[in-house]
Amino acid sequence: MSRESVSNRALGAYLGFACGDALGATVEFMSAKQIQKRYGEHRDMVGGGWLALDAGQVTDDTQMSLALGQAIIDHQGWNLRAVADNFLAWLDSEPPDVGNTCRRGILRYRDSGLLCGSPSEDEAGNGACMRNLPVVLATLNRPDLFELWSLQQSHITHHHPLSDAATLALGRMVSLLINGQGPDACLLEAERLIAVHAEFAYKPYPEKASGYIVDTVQTVLHYFFNSDSFESCLIATVNQGGDADTTGALAGMLAGARYGVEQIPPRWLERLDGVVVERIRRQVEELLRLAEIS
């Protein structure tokens, strides 16, 4: 794979992630039937939704990813306390949306300095998985560092075997795609995940898209493997409703890495928050540079 191709797919993954976040936020917490009744098919960044966002505005998914990525860049490598500090600064900025488990973990760090909570049954949400893309990019050719950094950042807020497994599996899938592998390689990774944690089996698709990590991953895998373009993957995913900003973001991450940045519809990129787009472009360049020297 040429560096240009890797960069193209990495940028596609990160911008695709943000597009899925902004597109899905409009229909978050709606059911598929409610979306159909109101929009027919939701396919444009119009903002609104329960958060009353501007068109192209992103949510905690992209904001926490950018906070994680910036900590890696600022320290030219891994500094877990810097990651937690960036999460805390983000929380203090009064973002429009914060997941309960993320809030609890960040406040635990603020109040006690703990960078890892005890394993907990109520931490099987998707909040750690959703923000891990910068780790993937910074450790692109270092699977040992990828696993260590992924689990450490996850455990600031989410310490659960299903969350851990999903974060690692989706991270490996996007890494394979960025490095030029196809969906068949991702399918093998999905099968390995399901062999260990049968809960993630997505055939037949259960049609649940909640913030529970199993529902999230089943939705993302179903639509990723059953679509043939970036746009069709993202539209199908967010129209399932539920935690649509996160399912949309993760589906956009995989599809963006698969199809490349040029396959992201211009109408979405033009609507996406320009400041976010510029930060993503800069982070991709700097994280990939770190990956080359790590």
Buried (B, 14 or more C-beta within 10 A) or exposed (E): EEEEEBBBBBBBBBBBBBBBBBBBBBBBBBBBEEBBEEBEEBBBBBBEBEBEBEBBBBBBBBBBBBBBBBBBBEBEBBBBEBBBBBBBEBBEEEBBBBBEBBBBBBEBBBEEEBBBBEEBEEBBBBBBBBBBBBBBBBBBEEEEBBBBBBBBBBBBBBBBEBBBBBBBBBBBBBBBBBBEBEBEBBBBBBEEBBEEBEBBBBEEBEBBBBBBBBBBBBBBBBBBBEBEEBBEBBBBBBBBBBBBBBBBBBBBBBBBBBBBBEBBBEEBBEBBBEEBBEBBBEBBBBBBBBBEEB
